[in-house]
Amino acid sequence: MQTLALLKDRKKQLMIMVGLLAAFVLLRFVIFGAPKVQGAQLAKQNLVAVVYGNGTVEAKEVVNIASKITGRIVEVGADQGDMVKRGQFLARLDTSELTAQHRQARATLALAEKNVTRFKALAAKELVSVQEAEQYETAFLLAREAAVTAQSRLADATIMAPADGVIIRRLLEPGATVTAGVPIFLLADPRTVWVKANVDEAQLKGLALGQPAIITLRSAPGEQIPGQVARLGRESDRVTEELEVDVAFAQPRMDFRLGEQAEVLITAGTRREALALPKGALIIHEGRRGVWLINKGRLHFREISTGIEDQHGMIEVVSGLTAAEVVALAPAEKMQRFSEGQGVRVGK
């Protein structure tokens, strides 16, 4: 009997221990097992929406400077990197043959002019026929056209700058034979040089022409160069999902290098004392954009409307939330696993 009583006592103690363990497990997973989040509330902030883009320095227009005639280059007057003015001498072709052709055309024209004058006088006196005089008139006109052509070809042997700009590249050297239409120089006007930046489609909201920007060149990483949005593309890249945005330099740069890597930060909007939340509080739930509202330790989804996003991770809340309400803030992957009515613990 004494042994039976002892077994009953041990059984009772074991059941108490099992009950305590179950209670602990319940407490651990039901109360303390709720995910821990931070609480965030609307706060007034001065927001500046900045759009980032990267790309290269390019020229809106690059002028190909080519010869109108075929010939051998005997002299060049500019090299790549040189700033030139409209009408400035750039290159000259061999003119020995052209000069001889021009001299012969002028002599022919002089003779044709004498003949047409003499035969007009003879025709007026009816010493020759009108038809014969007209033939000399035609020969004179042809000789004059040939002289003009020879003069033009001789002038074309000297190549001048068609506009102000910087020589980007010299493609041929003295001694080379150039064919009509083949470029000898590439010229760009510094006033047309800008950054062709690629901007993610997700950042395009609020972007507009004329907005101020800061340009940073790879060759001068610490220099902030002022600029502004000069042109917006109308077709995004279907692979990268980016749009081309052209950002012009506020002041033309003489030391530009086409193709240089560059970054831009565009100020797309500002708000003073806007009600804002950390951007990390926003989620997409069932196709709607909003936040997890915390009410009595449980989560409830609330759809909200937002405005501009600040470069420091704050986003303007336009509607859907009051300053007194608290929303959940946690790592993105954790936020996406939350569900309606789920219990949470608010901590730091």
Buried (B, 14 or more C-beta within 10 A) or exposed (E): EEEEEEEEEEEEEEEEEEEEEEEEEEEEEEEEEBBEBBBBBBEEBEBBBBBBBBBBBBBBEBBEBBBEBEBEBBEBBBEEEBEBEEEBBBBBBBBEBBEEBBEEBBEBBEEBBEBBEEBBEBBEEEEBEEEEBBBBBEBBEEBBEBBEEBBEBBBBBBBBBBBBBBBBBBBBEEEEEBEEEBBBBBBBBBBBBBBBBBBBEEBBBBBEEEBBBBBBBEEEEEEEBEBBBBBBBEEBEEEEEBBBBBBBBEEEBEEBBBEBBBBBBBBBBEBEEBBBBBEBBBBEBEEEEBBBBBEEEBBBBBEBEBBBBBEEEBBBBEEBBEEEBBBBBBEEEEBEEBEEEBEBEBEE
